[in-house]
Amino acid sequence: MENGFFISGTDTNVGKTWATIALMHYFKAQGKSVAGMKPVASGCFLQEEKLKNEDALLIQEHTSLTISYDLINPYAYELAVSPHIAGINNPVNLKKVVSTFNILKELAEIVLVEGAGGWYTPLNERENISDLAKLLALPVIMVVAIRLGCINHAKLTYEAIRYSGLTCAGWIAMCTTPELLNREDIINTIKTSMAAPLLGVLPYLEAPDFKLLSEQLQFPCK
């Protein structure tokens, strides 16, 4: 078993957080202690005089143990824009993120790191999400929102992950559109277009049921 995974999406708002928490429940059901991390979050609000993010708080809620918010989300930005813009006065330092990850790795058996936006989302003036993923050196799980245009987005993201020299451990089909024509055909097209295994199809839900979502996941036997 790997000591963690990097969760990346084909775009923003594809369901990465729901997929991350579903994975947390999946590994907890296997008896593993699990921590989640959302290193960079835009669109935060003040809580107890600190900027916090709804998705990061949700991840914190579902960890196996009590972990401080700062370890889960070291970079919280108020503006809901790309991190390199939102963090112009406090740019992301990848070494700090790696150090924070190393702390979490000592606390839990599995650490799931959720990226921001897509694979090439800029984090500062020079570095992207892909650079963070390479530094963490974790296998990548790709989350694909099943909607019009997703076949192209999935193929491009998969090739970009491979180009980065990282392993794509698999992909998750996230059904984000309740009434989508030919959903199964779209999923099968993506499935047959790349070598990474399909880890699960997460159904469309109005509100999250993470136990239900986790039960749709299955990692291939090694």
C-alpha positions as protocol buffer text, in pm:
chain_id: "A"
residue {
  index: 1
  type: MET
  ca { x: 0 y: 0 z: 0 }
}
residue {
  index: 2
  type: GLU
  ca { x: 128 y: 345 z: -88 }
}
residue {
  index: 3
  type: ASN
  ca { x: 160 y: 600 z: 193 }
}
residue {
  index: 4
  type: GLY
  ca { x: -60 y: 841 z: 2 }
}
residue {
  index: 5
  type: PHE
  ca { x: -200 y: 972 z: -323 }
}
residue {
  index: 6
  type: PHE
  ca { x: -219 y: 1307 z: -498 }
}
residue {
  index: 7
  type: ILE
  ca { x: -574 y: 1385 z: -613 }
}
residue {
  index: 8
  type: SER
  ca { x: -586 y: 1596 z: -928 }
}
residue {
  index: 9
  type: GLY
  ca { x: -878 y: 1699 z: -1144 }
}
residue {
  index: 10
  type: THR
  ca { x: -936 y: 1765 z: -1510 }
}
residue {
  index: 11
  type: ASP
  ca { x: -1050 y: 2117 z: -1416 }
}
residue {
  index: 12
  type: THR
  ca { x: -1183 y: 2316 z: -1123 }
}
residue {
  index: 13
  type: ASN
  ca { x: -1518 y: 2216 z: -970 }
}
residue {
  index: 14
  type: VAL
  ca { x: -1499 y: 1854 z: -1086 }
}
residue {
  index: 15
  type: GLY
  ca { x: -1563 y: 1699 z: -745 }
}
residue {
  index: 16
  type: LYS
  ca { x: -1207 y: 1653 z: -616 }
}
residue {
  index: 17
  type: THR
  ca { x: -1304 y: 1713 z: -253 }
}
residue {
  index: 18
  type: TRP
  ca { x: -1592 y: 1464 z: -257 }
}
residue {
  index: 19
  type: ALA
  ca { x: -1365 y: 1211 z: -427 }
}
residue {
  index: 20
  type: THR
  ca { x: -1088 y: 1277 z: -173 }
}
residue {
  index: 21
  type: ILE
  ca { x: -1321 y: 1223 z: 124 }
}
residue {
  index: 22
  type: ALA
  ca { x: -1473 y: 913 z: -39 }
}
residue {
  index: 23
  type: LEU
  ca { x: -1117 y: 777 z: -66 }
}
residue {
  index: 24
  type: MET
  ca { x: -1056 y: 864 z: 298 }
}
residue {
  index: 25
  type: HIS
  ca { x: -1360 y: 655 z: 396 }
}
residue {
  index: 26
  type: TYR
  ca { x: -1247 y: 374 z: 164 }
}
residue {
  index: 27
  type: PHE
  ca { x: -908 y: 344 z: 334 }
}
residue {
  index: 28
  type: LYS
  ca { x: -1054 y: 386 z: 683 }
}
residue {
  index: 29
  type: ALA
  ca { x: -1284 y: 92 z: 608 }
}
residue {
  index: 30
  type: GLN
  ca { x: -967 y: -109 z: 545 }
}
residue {
  index: 31
  type: GLY
  ca { x: -844 y: -26 z: 894 }
}
residue {
  index: 32
  type: LYS
  ca { x: -598 y: 243 z: 788 }
}
residue {
  index: 33
  type: SER
  ca { x: -547 y: 573 z: 967 }
}
residue {
  index: 34
  type: VAL
  ca { x: -606 y: 848 z: 712 }
}
residue {
  index: 35
  type: ALA
  ca { x: -531 y: 1219 z: 686 }
}
residue {
  index: 36
  type: GLY
  ca { x: -636 y: 1457 z: 413 }
}
residue {
  index: 37
  type: MET
  ca { x: -461 y: 1769 z: 294 }
}
residue {
  index: 38
  type: LYS
  ca { x: -568 y: 2059 z: 74 }
}
residue {
  index: 39
  type: PRO
  ca { x: -242 y: 2256 z: 62 }
}
residue {
  index: 40
  type: VAL
  ca { x: -374 y: 2553 z: -134 }
}
residue {
  index: 41
  type: ALA
  ca { x: -730 y: 2686 z: -123 }
}
residue {
  index: 42
  type: SER
  ca { x: -881 y: 2997 z: -279 }
}
residue {
  index: 43
  type: GLY
  ca { x: -1218 y: 3133 z: -178 }
}
residue {
  index: 44
  type: CYS
  ca { x: -1184 y: 3134 z: 200 }
}
residue {
  index: 45
  type: PHE
  ca { x: -1372 y: 3304 z: 481 }
}
residue {
  index: 46
  type: LEU
  ca { x: -1281 y: 3429 z: 826 }
}
residue {
  index: 47
  type: GLN
  ca { x: -1343 y: 3190 z: 1113 }
}
residue {
  index: 48
  type: GLU
  ca { x: -1196 y: 3258 z: 1455 }
}
residue {
  index: 49
  type: GLU
  ca { x: -986 y: 3534 z: 1298 }
}
residue {
  index: 50
  type: LYS
  ca { x: -827 y: 3294 z: 1047 }
}
residue {
  index: 51
  type: LEU
  ca { x: -900 y: 3237 z: 680 }
}
residue {
  index: 52
  type: LYS
  ca { x: -1048 y: 2892 z: 626 }
}
residue {
  index: 53
  type: ASN
  ca { x: -1190 y: 2700 z: 332 }
}
residue {
  index: 54
  type: GLU
  ca { x: -1513 y: 2495 z: 333 }
}
residue {
  index: 55
  type: ASP
  ca { x: -1357 y: 2202 z: 146 }
}
residue {
  index: 56
  type: ALA
  ca { x: -1052 y: 2195 z: 374 }
}
residue {
  index: 57
  type: LEU
  ca { x: -1278 y: 2201 z: 682 }
}
residue {
  index: 58
  type: LEU
  ca { x: -1471 y: 1908 z: 538 }
}
residue {
  index: 59
  type: ILE
  ca { x: -1147 y: 1717 z: 487 }
}
residue {
  index: 60
  type: GLN
  ca { x: -1043 y: 1798 z: 844 }
}
residue {
  index: 61
  type: GLU
  ca { x: -1376 y: 1665 z: 970 }
}
residue {
  index: 62
  type: HIS
  ca { x: -1319 y: 1325 z: 807 }
}
residue {
  index: 63
  type: THR
  ca { x: -959 y: 1259 z: 914 }
}
residue {
  index: 64
  type: SER
  ca { x: -893 y: 961 z: 1140 }
}
residue {
  index: 65
  type: LEU
  ca { x: -738 y: 1175 z: 1412 }
}
residue {
  index: 66
  type: THR
  ca { x: -742 y: 1532 z: 1541 }
}
residue {
  index: 67
  type: ILE
  ca { x: -524 y: 1745 z: 1314 }
}
residue {
  index: 68
  type: SER
  ca { x: -487 y: 2123 z: 1325 }
}
residue {
  index: 69
  type: TYR
  ca { x: -632 y: 2322 z: 1035 }
}
residue {
  index: 70
  type: ASP
  ca { x: -294 y: 2474 z: 945 }
}
residue {
  index: 71
  type: LEU
  ca { x: -156 y: 2129 z: 864 }
}
residue {
  index: 72
  type: ILE
  ca { x: -446 y: 2051 z: 634 }
}
residue {
  index: 73
  type: ASN
  ca { x: -453 y: 2388 z: 456 }
}
residue {
  index: 74
  type: PRO
  ca { x: -128 y: 2586 z: 496 }
}
residue {
  index: 75
  type: TYR
  ca { x: -223 y: 2836 z: 221 }
}
residue {
  index: 76
  type: ALA
  ca { x: -575 y: 2982 z: 253 }
}
residue {
  index: 77
  type: TYR
  ca { x: -663 y: 3274 z: 25 }
}
residue {
  index: 78
  type: GLU
  ca { x: -971 y: 3494 z: 48 }
}
residue {
  index: 79
  type: LEU
  ca { x: -1026 y: 3558 z: -324 }
}
residue {
  index: 80
  type: ALA
  ca { x: -1187 y: 3279 z: -527 }
}
residue {
  index: 81
  type: VAL
  ca { x: -936 y: 3308 z: -811 }
}
residue {
  index: 82
  type: SER
  ca { x: -627 y: 3122 z: -927 }
}
residue {
  index: 83
  type: PRO
  ca { x: -376 y: 3079 z: -641 }
}
residue {
  index: 84
  type: HIS
  ca { x: -100 y: 3273 z: -818 }
}
residue {
  index: 85
  type: ILE
  ca { x: -334 y: 3575 z: -825 }
}
residue {
  index: 86
  type: ALA
  ca { x: -504 y: 3526 z: -489 }
}
residue {
  index: 87
  type: GLY
  ca { x: -169 y: 3474 z: -317 }
}
residue {
  index: 88
  type: ILE
  ca { x: 24 y: 3758 z: -476 }
}
residue {
  index: 89
  type: ASN
  ca { x: 119 y: 3892 z: -130 }
}
residue {
  index: 90
  type: ASN
  ca { x: 179 y: 3546 z: 21 }
}
residue {
  index: 91
  type: PRO
  ca { x: 286 y: 3316 z: -261 }
}
residue {
  index: 92
  type: VAL
  ca { x: 289 y: 2941 z: -220 }
}
residue {
  index: 93
  type: ASN
  ca { x: 625 y: 2802 z: -110 }
}
residue {
  index: 94
  type: LEU
  ca { x: 638 y: 2439 z: -222 }
}
residue {
  index: 95
  type: LYS
  ca { x: 906 y: 2349 z: 34 }
}
residue {
  index: 96
  type: LYS
  ca { x: 668 y: 2455 z: 313 }
}
residue {
  index: 97
  type: VAL
  ca { x: 394 y: 2235 z: 166 }
}
residue {
  index: 98
  type: VAL
  ca { x: 630 y: 1937 z: 146 }
}
residue {
  index: 99
  type: SER
  ca { x: 738 y: 1991 z: 508 }
}
residue {
  index: 100
  type: THR
  ca { x: 373 y: 1999 z: 616 }
}
residue {
  index: 101
  type: PHE
  ca { x: 303 y: 1680 z: 420 }
}
residue {
  index: 102
  type: ASN
  ca { x: 597 y: 1509 z: 592 }
}
residue {
  index: 103
  type: ILE
  ca { x: 444 y: 1592 z: 931 }
}
residue {
  index: 104
  type: LEU
  ca { x: 111 y: 1439 z: 827 }
}
residue {
  index: 105
  type: LYS
  ca { x: 290 y: 1133 z: 689 }
}
residue {
  index: 106
  type: GLU
  ca { x: 422 y: 1063 z: 1039 }
}
residue {
  index: 107
  type: LEU
  ca { x: 73 y: 1090 z: 1190 }
}
residue {
  index: 108
  type: ALA
  ca { x: -131 y: 875 z: 951 }
}
residue {
  index: 109
  type: GLU
  ca { x: -73 y: 565 z: 739 }
}
residue {
  index: 110
  type: ILE
  ca { x: -237 y: 720 z: 433 }
}
residue {
  index: 111
  type: VAL
  ca { x: -224 y: 1088 z: 335 }
}
residue {
  index: 112
  type: LEU
  ca { x: -447 y: 1211 z: 52 }
}
residue {
  index: 113
  type: VAL
  ca { x: -340 y: 1544 z: -98 }
}
residue {
  index: 114
  type: GLU
  ca { x: -602 y: 1733 z: -298 }
}
residue {
  index: 115
  type: GLY
  ca { x: -469 y: 1965 z: -565 }
}
residue {
  index: 116
  type: ALA
  ca { x: -613 y: 2301 z: -670 }
}
residue {
  index: 117
  type: GLY
  ca { x: -789 y: 2331 z: -1004 }
}
residue {
  index: 118
  type: GLY
  ca { x: -631 y: 2127 z: -1282 }
}
residue {
  index: 119
  type: TRP
  ca { x: -286 y: 1979 z: -1341 }
}
residue {
  index: 120
  type: TYR
  ca { x: -127 y: 2301 z: -1467 }
}
residue {
  index: 121
  type: THR
  ca { x: -300 y: 2546 z: -1233 }
}
residue {
  index: 122
  type: PRO
  ca { x: -35 y: 2806 z: -1139 }
}
residue {
  index: 123
  type: LEU
  ca { x: 52 y: 2828 z: -770 }
}
residue {
  index: 124
  type: ASN
  ca { x: 295 y: 3117 z: -792 }
}
residue {
  index: 125
  type: GLU
  ca { x: 483 y: 3303 z: -1064 }
}
residue {
  index: 126
  type: ARG
  ca { x: 694 y: 3000 z: -1159 }
}
residue {
  index: 127
  type: GLU
  ca { x: 534 y: 2678 z: -1035 }
}
residue {
  index: 128
  type: ASN
  ca { x: 218 y: 2480 z: -1102 }
}
residue {
  index: 129
  type: ILE
  ca { x: 20 y: 2206 z: -929 }
}
residue {
  index: 130
  type: SER
  ca { x: 223 y: 1959 z: -1136 }
}
residue {
  index: 131
  type: ASP
  ca { x: 544 y: 2084 z: -971 }
}
residue {
  index: 132
  type: LEU
  ca { x: 397 y: 2023 z: -627 }
}
residue {
  index: 133
  type: ALA
  ca { x: 288 y: 1673 z: -727 }
}
residue {
  index: 134
  type: LYS
  ca { x: 639 y: 1595 z: -852 }
}
residue {
  index: 135
  type: LEU
  ca { x: 796 y: 1713 z: -527 }
}
residue {
  index: 136
  type: LEU
  ca { x: 560 y: 1500 z: -320 }
}
residue {
  index: 137
  type: ALA
  ca { x: 631 y: 1206 z: -555 }
}
residue {
  index: 138
  type: LEU
  ca { x: 295 y: 1041 z: -486 }
}
residue {
  index: 139
  type: PRO
  ca { x: 95 y: 831 z: -731 }
}
residue {
  index: 140
  type: VAL
  ca { x: -177 y: 1045 z: -887 }
}
residue {
  index: 141
  type: ILE
  ca { x: -550 y: 975 z: -889 }
}
residue {
  index: 142
  type: MET
  ca { x: -732 y: 1173 z: -1156 }
}
residue {
  index: 143
  type: VAL
  ca { x: -1090 y: 1292 z: -1097 }
}
residue {
  index: 144
  type: VAL
  ca { x: -1296 y: 1337 z: -1413 }
}
residue {
  index: 145
  type: ALA
  ca { x: -1628 y: 1522 z: -1406 }
}
residue {
  index: 146
  type: ILE
  ca { x: -1846 y: 1329 z: -1650 }
}
residue {
  index: 147
  type: ARG
  ca { x: -1992 y: 1603 z: -1867 }
}
residue {
  index: 148
  type: LEU
  ca { x: -1971 y: 1739 z: -2218 }
}
residue {
  index: 149
  type: GLY
  ca { x: -1604 y: 1784 z: -2315 }
}
residue {
  index: 150
  type: CYS
  ca { x: -1466 y: 1554 z: -2046 }
}
residue {
  index: 151
  type: ILE
  ca { x: -1318 y: 1297 z: -2287 }
}
residue {
  index: 152
  type: ASN
  ca { x: -1076 y: 1554 z: -2424 }
}
residue {
  index: 153
  type: HIS
  ca { x: -998 y: 1692 z: -2076 }
}
residue {
  index: 154
  type: ALA
  ca { x: -936 y: 1342 z: -1937 }
}
residue {
  index: 155
  type: LYS
  ca { x: -700 y: 1244 z: -2219 }
}
residue {
  index: 156
  type: LEU
  ca { x: -504 y: 1569 z: -2196 }
}
residue {
  index: 157
  type: THR
  ca { x: -469 y: 1548 z: -1818 }
}
residue {
  index: 158
  type: TYR
  ca { x: -366 y: 1183 z: -1830 }
}
residue {
  index: 159
  type: GLU
  ca { x: -95 y: 1257 z: -2086 }
}
residue {
  index: 160
  type: ALA
  ca { x: 24 y: 1556 z: -1882 }
}
residue {
  index: 161
  type: ILE
  ca { x: 55 y: 1338 z: -1570 }
}
residue {
  index: 162
  type: ARG
  ca { x: 256 y: 1081 z: -1765 }
}
residue {
  index: 163
  type: TYR
  ca { x: 472 y: 1359 z: -1915 }
}
residue {
  index: 164
  type: SER
  ca { x: 554 y: 1472 z: -1561 }
}
residue {
  index: 165
  type: GLY
  ca { x: 705 y: 1130 z: -1493 }
}
residue {
  index: 166
  type: LEU
  ca { x: 450 y: 1037 z: -1227 }
}
residue {
  index: 167
  type: THR
  ca { x: 235 y: 726 z: -1203 }
}
residue {
  index: 168
  type: CYS
  ca { x: -136 y: 764 z: -1259 }
}
residue {
  index: 169
  type: ALA
  ca { x: -272 y: 509 z: -1011 }
}
residue {
  index: 170
  type: GLY
  ca { x: -618 y: 536 z: -1161 }
}
residue {
  index: 171
  type: TRP
  ca { x: -909 y: 766 z: -1225 }
}
residue {
  index: 172
  type: ILE
  ca { x: -1248 y: 832 z: -1074 }
}
residue {
  index: 173
  type: ALA
  ca { x: -1556 y: 914 z: -1280 }
}
residue {
  index: 174
  type: MET
  ca { x: -1752 y: 1182 z: -1094 }
}
residue {
  index: 175
  type: CYS
  ca { x: -2110 y: 1217 z: -1220 }
}
residue {
  index: 176
  type: THR
  ca { x: -2173 y: 1589 z: -1180 }
}
residue {
  index: 177
  type: THR
  ca { x: -2459 y: 1628 z: -1430 }
}
residue {
  index: 178
  type: PRO
  ca { x: -2790 y: 1464 z: -1330 }
}
residue {
  index: 179
  type: GLU
  ca { x: -2928 y: 1424 z: -1682 }
}
residue {
  index: 180
  type: LEU
  ca { x: -2645 y: 1352 z: -1920 }
}
residue {
  index: 181
  type: LEU
  ca { x: -2693 y: 1172 z: -2249 }
}
residue {
  index: 182
  type: ASN
  ca { x: -2478 y: 862 z: -2310 }
}
residue {
  index: 183
  type: ARG
  ca { x: -2305 y: 875 z: -1970 }
}
residue {
  index: 184
  type: GLU
  ca { x: -2194 y: 510 z: -1984 }
}
residue {
  index: 185
  type: ASP
  ca { x: -2061 y: 551 z: -2339 }
}
residue {
  index: 186
  type: ILE
  ca { x: -1856 y: 853 z: -2228 }
}
residue {
  index: 187
  type: ILE
  ca { x: -1711 y: 664 z: -1931 }
}
residue {
  index: 188
  type: ASN
  ca { x: -1630 y: 361 z: -2147 }
}
residue {
  index: 189
  type: THR
  ca { x: -1460 y: 581 z: -2406 }
}
residue {
  index: 190
  type: ILE
  ca { x: -1230 y: 729 z: -2141 }
}
residue {
  index: 191
  type: LYS
  ca { x: -1174 y: 385 z: -1988 }
}
residue {
  index: 192
  type: THR
  ca { x: -1054 y: 235 z: -2315 }
}
residue {
  index: 193
  type: SER
  ca { x: -837 y: 535 z: -2407 }
}
residue {
  index: 194
  type: MET
  ca { x: -582 y: 504 z: -2127 }
}
residue {
  index: 195
  type: ALA
  ca { x: -401 y: 239 z: -1927 }
}
residue {
  index: 196
  type: ALA
  ca { x: -485 y: 376 z: -1581 }
}
residue {
  index: 197
  type: PRO
  ca { x: -764 y: 174 z: -1418 }
}
residue {
  index: 198
  type: LEU
  ca { x: -1109 y: 312 z: -1344 }
}
residue {
  index: 199
  type: LEU
  ca { x: -1131 y: 311 z: -963 }
}
residue {
  index: 200
  type: GLY
  ca { x: -1501 y: 385 z: -943 }
}
residue {
  index: 201
  type: VAL
  ca { x: -1801 y: 570 z: -1079 }
}
residue {
  index: 202
  type: LEU
  ca { x: -1939 y: 809 z: -816 }
}
residue {
  index: 203
  type: PRO
  ca { x: -2310 y: 879 z: -874 }
}
residue {
  index: 204
  type: TYR
  ca { x: -2468 y: 1223 z: -887 }
}
residue {
  index: 205
  type: LEU
  ca { x: -2591 y: 1329 z: -544 }
}
residue {
  index: 206
  type: GLU
  ca { x: -2757 y: 1652 z: -431 }
}
residue {
  index: 207
  type: ALA
  ca { x: -2585 y: 1618 z: -93 }
}
residue {
  index: 208
  type: PRO
  ca { x: -2279 y: 1408 z: -11 }
}
residue {
  index: 209
  type: ASP
  ca { x: -2308 y: 1058 z: 132 }
}
residue {
  index: 210
  type: PHE
  ca { x: -1944 y: 968 z: 170 }
}
residue {
  index: 211
  type: LYS
  ca { x: -2006 y: 614 z: 291 }
}
residue {
  index: 212
  type: LEU
  ca { x: -2214 y: 548 z: -21 }
}
residue {
  index: 213
  type: LEU
  ca { x: -1952 y: 710 z: -243 }
}
residue {
  index: 214
  type: SER
  ca { x: -1670 y: 513 z: -83 }
}
residue {
  index: 215
  type: GLU
  ca { x: -1854 y: 188 z: -151 }
}
residue {
  index: 216
  type: GLN
  ca { x: -1830 y: 261 z: -526 }
}
residue {
  index: 217
  type: LEU
  ca { x: -1449 y: 257 z: -512 }
}
residue {
  index: 218
  type: GLN
  ca { x: -1226 y: -41 z: -575 }
}
residue {
  index: 219
  type: PHE
  ca { x: -850 y: -52 z: -618 }
}
residue {
  index: 220
  type: PRO
  ca { x: -711 y: -329 z: -840 }
}
residue {
  index: 221
  type: CYS
  ca { x: -532 y: -611 z: -664 }
}
residue {
  index: 222
  type: LYS
  ca { x: -154 y: -604 z: -698 }
}
